[in-house]
Structure formats: C-alpha cells, structure tokens
Amino acid sequence: MPRKKTQSRKRVSRKKASSGRSSRRSPYPRGICFMVMPYGEKSTGAKKPSKVHFDLLWDRALRPVIEELGYEAVRADQDLGPVIIQDMLERLVAADLVIADVTIPNANVFYEIGVRHAAQQYGCLLVGADWAKVPFDLEQIRRVPYPLGSQRVTAAGAKKIREALHGAIDKADRSKSPVHKLVPGYPDIDPERLGTFRDMVRELHQTQDRLADVREMTGKQRAVNLAELVAEYQKAPSRWPSVGLELLQMVRDHADGGDGKDGWQQTLDFIDELSDDLRDHEFVLEQEQLAWSKLGKHRRAIQSLNRLVREHGPTPERDGLLGGRYKALWRESGTSRHLDQAIDHYRAGMQRDLNSYYCSSNLPRLLRFRDAEGDRERAASVAHVVAEACEAAESNGRGDEWLYPTLLGAAFDAGNVYRAQCLLDRIRAADSKVRAKWKLSSTEEDLKTSLQFVRSTRDRKALDAVRKELRKLAT
C-alpha cells in the first residue's frame, strides 16, 4: 500500500536574525529539521555495541530532542514519494536544519551531507556515537558526540543522548557550511580562482615529490634536507593542510636533535609554529601529547588526552595513546594501579574496533605480567584477535607502518623464533616510516617484557638475539 503523502508546506522565506532563528509563527516555530541517518538495525564493526537499532535511537532520543527545541522532525526514509531522489533533494535544500548521524559509515548519509553543504550556507549539524570513527574528510568538520553504549536505546540512555545534543542542536542553525565558508564566492567562482587552484595542485605535487625524496634519504643528508623543508614551510606555509601534517610526521620520525634539541622537542617546536586551524587538528593534538610523554611529561599528556576525548570523543587511537602513557608510568614506578589503567585503556580501544591492532597488540604481555585471575586466558584470546586483525590488514592492503613491528611482538609473545627472524628481515627491508628510530625503540622495549614469558632457554636466547638486532636498527 503506497505511503500517504503529507500535505506540502509552503516554505516561507527566512530572514536570519543574528541568532539565526526563524521568526515565523507555527506549531513548529523553528521550521523543519530533516534527519539524515541509517534506519533499522545495523552492524557497527565495533565489539560494544556490535549493532545499533537506529529506529529506537530516532524514536526515543533524536526525534524528541528535535521537537523539544521547536522543530518539526522528519527522517530521511520517512514519507518519501515515488520519485525518491527528487523528494530527498528537495528536503535537503528546503529544510531549516539538517542533522546527519555519522555513527557508522553510510554512503547515503555521506552523499546527503555533501548535498546540504553545497546547497545551503547554514544549518547542517553532524552527530554520532562517542565511539564512532569517521572518514578523514569528515574529521575536519565539527561533530557532536553522544553516549551510545547499548544496541537498543533504553529510556535512561535516551535521556543522556538528548542531554548531550540539546545545546548543540539549539545553536546548529548558526554554523556555516564548509563549502560556503572556504570557497570564496561559491557558487559563482571567479575563473581566475580556477587558475589559482591549478597552480596550487601543481605546487602540492611538487611538494609531495620533495617530501617523498627526503623520506628515502638517510643520516645527515635527510636531516639537512628535512630542516630546509621545515624552514621553507614556516616561512611560507602551504595552502594544503596535508603538507603540514606530512611534515609533522617526518619531523616526529626523523628529527635527530642535531641542533642541540631532542627530536621530540623539535616536534613540539614545529607544532607551535603551525597555523591556528592546523594547531587544533585532532591528529596534531594527539601527536603533541605523544611528544610530551616521550619527553617524560606523562601526566601532562594524560590530562590533555582526556580533555581531547571529552571534547571530540574517544577513538581506538586515543585509548591506545592513553594506554601507552599509563604503561610508561608503570615502567617508571612499578605501580600496579598504572598497569591496570594501561590494560583498561588498551582493552577499551580494542573493543571500539577489533581491527585496530595498536590497542590489542599491547594487551597479551601486560595481562601475562599482571597475572590476575583469568588474565592468562584473556591474553591467549586477545593474541588471536591481534593475529586476525593483522592478517586482515595485510590481505586487504590496509596495513600501516606498525604492522610488522606488531607481528614481531606477537611472534615474541608466542615464542616463535623462526617467525620473529622472518619479521626482523621484513623490518630491515621496509621503508623509512617503519624504521623510524623511536618506533623501533618502542617495539624493542615491549619485546623485553615478552621475553620474560618464554619458557625455553634456547628460544629465549634466540629471540633475545633478534631483539638486539632490532635495537641496532634503532640506533
């Protein structure tokens, strides 16, 4: 039976006051809010919750808070006519506010965000569960997190979600679309700007080629050329944010302290010189706290990372960074509380994304060292998760610079000498991203912990020889 189509509303032209609110009188004084989100029950790819019932999320949390704030709430799959794409586009263009839920990757949601950003200057708000991991492009746009800890949204859970979103939705019609904000004159783009854009693309390609060349250099030659690139960038920063982020990673991985400063201090100095927009980038904030921790300021790093989680939501990367900072405190002090905190954060990061082997790879040896009731069994179970995550990453071409060091740690955990020797050879032959000294030193420190649990004296000696070879690569 065809759906009954609601009576069309004649859209009244909005004159924005400074508050951005509509002045028309109706049962919904602020007009229509079009909600873009998945519907039905969908898998999350995370362990907890493994699924989300989006219809319950809508009925119990999202629609009530939208209506409470004076909007008429309409959902994307609701009441569409036979020409679905036309109806959807009309609502994206005409709605007074569009809210898009990016809790899970959804192609339709991403497309509809793009349409709204291009169509209207104001009134598009991104929301999502606090554990959501969004694509890089959307990470650049403000997203409001809300707590979502269970598959089926309970009354108590719905109340917390409404409280988290209330203020953000109330102010959402004042936020400007990044398309209109960052592209001057859009949609009427000056042809001269198109020529400028082509020049920018050529500049980007030239810079990327230089970065690639420097990354493959070694020793003093790389240090000198990297210093030249940094000086040029600080004198005339690239218009492409990716250049600043790539340079930051190169300074982090390859600055050698040749000017009398520690390489991590050079990393902090480089961050201090970045533009305000890049300075506040979440990746930059994470690397800043990693640098402070490497300089011994673990508690400062923990406080700043916790603030980052509160403001931008938790991710496996942030849980892993927190776990690493507590692990460093435990190694320095031997305090069991710090060991527990490291384990808790690594476990939380693993549960957010089982494919994120950064967190899970640290757990087996820490659980074995703590050796509380059930820890040995948990360590064995997590080791299987690590192996599956690494295998999936390698077979799908998603492995990063930590893949081989992670597999090497797993080989040590399993006492597998032959596998460890093969992985050492892979690391030797890998590119400079894998062989950054601080990464190898960090891995070597973890291997020392794993060696304590290898029972065979012969295997332990053979693995220790592998560890010492890795340490040579890191010097």
SVG drawing of the C-alpha trace seen along z (x, -y; Angstrom):
<svg xmlns="http://www.w3.org/2000/svg" viewBox="-2 -40 77 65">
<polyline fill="none" stroke="black" stroke-width="0.4" points="0.0,0.0 1.5,-3.3 2.5,-5.7 0.3,-8.6 2.0,-11.8 1.8,-14.6 0.4,-17.9 3.1,-20.1 4.1,-23.2 4.6,-26.5 8.1,-27.4 8.3,-30.9 11.5,-32.9 13.7,-33.1 15.3,-36.4 18.1,-35.4 18.4,-37.4 21.8,-37.5 20.7,-34.4 19.9,-32.6 16.4,-31.6 13.2,-31.8 10.6,-34.3 7.5,-32.6 4.6,-31.5 3.5,-27.9 3.3,-24.8 7.0,-24.4 8.4,-28.0 11.9,-27.0 10.6,-25.1 11.6,-21.7 14.5,-19.6 15.4,-16.9 17.2,-14.0 19.7,-12.0 20.6,-8.7 20.6,-4.9 17.4,-3.1 16.7,0.4 19.3,2.5 22.8,2.1 26.2,3.6 28.8,1.2 32.0,3.1 32.8,2.5 32.5,5.0 30.3,3.0 27.7,2.3 28.1,4.7 24.8,3.4 22.7,0.3 18.9,0.2 18.6,-3.2 14.8,-3.2 14.8,-3.2 17.5,-5.8 15.3,-8.0 12.0,-7.4 13.4,-7.6 16.2,-10.2 16.7,-12.1 13.1,-13.0 12.1,-14.0 15.0,-16.4 14.5,-17.9 10.8,-18.6 11.5,-19.8 13.7,-22.6 10.8,-23.7 11.5,-21.9 9.2,-19.6 11.3,-16.4 11.3,-14.5 13.5,-11.5 15.2,-10.7 13.4,-7.4 10.0,-8.8 7.1,-9.7 9.0,-9.8 7.0,-9.8 7.6,-7.7 10.4,-9.9 12.7,-9.3 15.8,-11.2 13.8,-14.3 11.9,-14.3 15.2,-13.7 17.0,-16.6 14.1,-18.9 14.1,-18.3 17.9,-18.6 17.7,-22.0 14.5,-23.3 14.8,-22.2 15.6,-24.8 18.0,-22.4 19.7,-19.1 21.1,-16.8 23.3,-13.9 24.2,-10.9 27.6,-9.6 27.8,-6.8 28.5,-4.2 29.9,-4.6 26.9,-5.0 27.2,-6.1 23.7,-7.7 24.4,-9.8 27.8,-11.0 26.2,-12.0 23.4,-13.8 25.8,-15.8 27.6,-16.9 24.4,-18.0 23.4,-20.1 26.8,-21.7 26.7,-22.8 23.0,-23.8 22.7,-26.0 25.1,-28.2 23.8,-27.4 22.1,-24.6 23.9,-21.3 24.9,-19.5 26.9,-16.3 26.3,-14.0 27.4,-10.5 28.1,-8.0 31.1,-8.9 32.9,-5.8 32.3,-6.5 35.2,-6.6 34.5,-8.8 36.4,-9.3 39.2,-11.7 37.3,-14.4 34.5,-14.5 37.1,-14.6 37.8,-18.2 34.2,-19.2 32.8,-19.7 30.9,-16.6 28.8,-16.4 29.3,-13.1 26.6,-11.5 26.8,-8.4 25.6,-5.2 26.6,-2.1 23.9,0.5 22.3,1.9 18.8,1.0 18.4,-2.5 17.0,-2.4 14.9,-5.2 18.0,-6.1 20.3,-6.0 17.9,-8.1 17.8,-10.8 21.7,-11.0 21.7,-11.3 19.1,-14.1 21.1,-16.0 24.3,-15.6 22.7,-17.0 20.3,-19.6 22.6,-22.6 24.3,-21.8 21.0,-21.5 19.8,-24.7 22.8,-26.5 23.1,-24.4 21.4,-26.9 24.3,-29.3 27.1,-27.1 28.2,-27.8 28.7,-25.1 32.4,-24.5 31.8,-24.8 30.4,-28.3 32.9,-29.2 36.1,-28.1 35.3,-28.6 35.0,-32.4 32.1,-33.4 30.6,-30.0 28.6,-29.0 29.8,-31.8 33.5,-31.0 35.8,-33.5 37.6,-31.9 40.8,-33.4 40.5,-31.3 40.3,-28.1 43.7,-29.0 45.0,-29.6 43.6,-26.2 45.5,-24.6 48.7,-26.3 48.0,-25.1 47.7,-21.5 51.0,-21.7 52.6,-23.1 51.1,-20.2 52.5,-17.6 56.0,-19.2 56.0,-19.4 54.8,-15.8 57.6,-14.7 60.2,-16.5 58.8,-15.0 59.0,-11.5 62.6,-12.1 63.6,-13.3 61.9,-10.4 64.0,-8.0 67.3,-9.7 69.4,-8.6 71.5,-10.1 72.8,-13.6 71.5,-14.1 68.0,-13.5 68.4,-15.7 69.7,-18.7 67.0,-18.4 64.2,-18.0 65.4,-21.1 65.3,-23.0 61.8,-21.9 60.7,-22.9 62.3,-26.3 60.6,-26.9 57.2,-25.8 57.4,-28.0 58.4,-31.0 55.5,-30.4 53.1,-27.7 51.5,-25.6 47.8,-26.2 47.3,-22.4 46.8,-21.2 48.1,-17.7 51.6,-19.2 51.8,-20.5 50.5,-17.1 53.0,-15.2 55.9,-17.4 54.8,-16.9 55.1,-13.2 58.5,-13.5 59.8,-15.7 58.4,-13.3 60.0,-10.3 63.3,-11.7 64.3,-14.9 67.6,-13.9 68.2,-16.7 71.3,-17.9 70.7,-21.5 71.1,-20.5 67.4,-19.8 65.8,-16.5 63.9,-15.2 60.7,-15.3 61.3,-18.9 61.7,-19.7 58.3,-18.1 56.8,-20.4 58.5,-23.4 57.2,-22.6 53.6,-22.2 53.9,-25.6 54.6,-27.3 51.5,-25.8 48.5,-27.9 45.7,-28.0 43.5,-25.7 46.2,-23.0 47.2,-23.6 43.7,-22.5 43.6,-19.5 42.9,-16.3 45.8,-14.4 48.2,-17.3 46.8,-17.4 47.4,-13.6 51.0,-13.9 51.6,-16.8 50.7,-14.7 52.8,-11.8 55.8,-14.2 55.2,-15.5 55.1,-11.9 58.3,-11.0 59.9,-13.9 58.8,-12.4 55.7,-14.5 53.3,-11.5 50.8,-13.1 50.5,-16.2 49.9,-14.1 47.2,-12.1 45.4,-15.2 45.4,-16.7 44.4,-13.4 41.4,-13.1 40.4,-16.6 40.6,-15.7 38.4,-12.7 35.8,-14.8 35.7,-17.4 36.0,-15.2 35.0,-11.7 37.0,-8.5 38.8,-6.6 41.0,-3.5 44.0,-5.8 43.2,-7.9 42.6,-4.9 45.9,-3.5 47.8,-6.7 46.3,-6.8 47.2,-3.1 50.8,-3.8 51.2,-6.8 50.0,-4.7 52.3,-1.9 55.2,-4.4 54.2,-5.4 54.0,-1.8 57.5,-1.0 58.9,-4.0 57.2,-3.5 56.2,0.2 52.8,-0.9 50.2,1.8 47.5,-0.8 49.2,-2.2 49.4,1.3 45.6,1.7 44.9,-1.7 47.1,-0.8 45.2,2.5 41.8,0.8 42.6,-1.7 44.1,0.8 41.1,3.1 38.6,0.2 40.4,-0.8 40.4,2.8 36.7,3.1 35.9,0.0 37.5,1.5 38.7,5.1 40.7,4.3 42.7,1.6 45.7,3.8 47.5,0.9 45.5,1.5 45.1,5.2 48.8,5.9 49.8,4.4 47.4,6.4 48.8,10.0 52.1,9.2 50.6,6.8 47.9,9.3 50.6,12.0 52.7,9.7 49.8,8.7 48.7,12.4 45.4,11.8 42.7,14.4 41.7,15.1 44.5,12.9 46.4,15.8 43.2,16.9 42.4,13.4 45.9,12.9 45.6,16.0 42.2,14.9 43.5,11.4 46.5,12.8 44.1,14.5 42.4,11.1 45.8,9.5 46.7,12.2 43.3,11.9 43.4,8.1 47.0,8.1 46.2,10.8 43.1,8.9 45.0,5.6 47.8,7.3 45.5,9.1 43.3,6.1 46.2,3.7 45.3,1.7 48.5,2.4 50.4,-0.6 53.9,-1.2 53.2,0.6 52.1,3.9 55.5,5.7 56.5,4.5 53.1,5.6 53.6,9.1 57.1,9.2 55.7,8.6 53.1,11.3 55.9,13.7 57.8,13.0 54.6,13.5 54.2,16.9 57.9,17.8 58.1,18.4 61.8,17.9 61.5,18.5 58.6,16.1 60.5,13.5 63.6,13.8 61.5,13.5 59.8,10.4 63.1,8.8 64.1,9.2 60.9,7.6 61.5,4.6 65.1,4.3 63.7,4.1 60.8,1.8 60.6,-1.9 61.7,-4.7 58.2,-5.0 58.6,-1.6 62.2,-2.1 61.8,-5.4 64.1,-5.1 61.5,-5.9 59.1,-3.2 61.8,-0.5 62.9,-1.6 59.3,-1.4 58.9,2.1 62.2,3.2 61.1,2.1 57.9,4.3 59.9,7.3 61.9,7.2 58.6,7.7 57.6,10.6 60.9,12.4 60.1,12.9 57.4,15.4 59.3,17.6 59.9,20.8 62.5,22.5 66.0,21.2 67.2,21.8 64.2,20.0 64.6,17.1 68.3,16.7 67.4,16.8 64.7,14.3 66.9,12.0 69.4,12.1 66.5,10.8 65.8,8.1 69.4,6.9 69.4,6.8 66.3,4.6 68.0,2.3 70.9,1.9 68.5,0.7 67.1,-1.8 70.5,-3.4"/>
</svg>
